[in-house]
Amino acid sequence: MDQSLPPAPVDSATLILLREDAPGGMEVLLVERHAESRAFAGAHVFPGGCIDPGDCDPLSLQAYTRLIPQAAAARLGGDLPPPAALAFWIAAIRELFEETGILLASQGGRPLDLADPARRTRFQEHRAALLGAHLTFADLVSSERLRLATDEIEYFGRLITPVHAPRRYDTRFFVGRLPLGQEPVHDRRETIAALWSRPAEALEKARSGAILLAPPTLRMLEELRDLGSTANVLREARNRCAAPILPKLVEVAGRPVILYPGDADYARAVPGQPLPESMPGPRDRAVMDGTGWRSVRSRLD
């Protein structure tokens, strides 16, 4: 292997969970990562993680989904084999359950409702066994005779970690609604808190330094804020063609800066290198300042 080449990004899936019943409108679920987490330590992020081998097994989980692999492959652009494409939907649902206890599935033909104390306790035990590697997600789904609600979450976007980042991910983002009868409970391992927040409020908390947002979370929260409602978000997800976005990590005036393709300096920037004085033109970047990452977006210089 050529040691000069950057590491290949690891496939991962993230689920942006929305609810609309708050007085101020749409809220989004964020989880706070443990300070010792390998990725985005201490940051507020959307639930998600890497694809597991079991997510790709056509003889286990894919028999329990409501979205056929061919449809998943077409939705992701057609460049992946159908089982590998559907694995992103499965991983998004699995990671949500592991990190928050919310499981998007149906049982006996009805949406899974964890309001019943006995059922809630049983699934809490399943979750603990899953986190302790004593149970696989496929065995959980099979034993409870669940149908994963893969048809109720929509593909929303794709971000690839810049090439000079210490850990790289190729992340597909999905959006979906909070099911009735379920509420998040953080896992106390990778995550230490769960937060419902309107996108604009979360962005303001990040600007003030009250919370830390990872750059992909910052980017997606801005899109959610601009769309304004759960219905608009889901409609946009169904209608958009989500092309992959590969930012460039550079240095500007001694500070880390992430450039997105719409930025005037994106084309000439060399990843990992200092950027000379910025060119006039539109700005689409995230800048690291004293309180964390700050978004800079404008049409003109």
Secondary structure, DSSP 8 states (H G I E B T S, - for coil): --TTS----EEEEEEEEEE--STTS-EEEEEEE-TT-SSSTT-EE-SEEE--GGGG-TTTGGGGBSS-HHHHHHHTTS-S-HHHHHHHHHHHHHHHHHHH----EEETTEE----SHHHHHHHHHHHHHHHTTSS-HHHHHHHTTEEE-GGGSEEEEEEE--TTSSS-EEEEEEEEE--TT------SSSEEEEEEE-HHHHHHHHHHTSS-B-HHHHHHHHHHHHH-SHHHHHHHHHH-----B--EEEEETTEEEEE-TTSTTTTT--TTSB--S--SS-EEEEEEETTEEEEEEES--
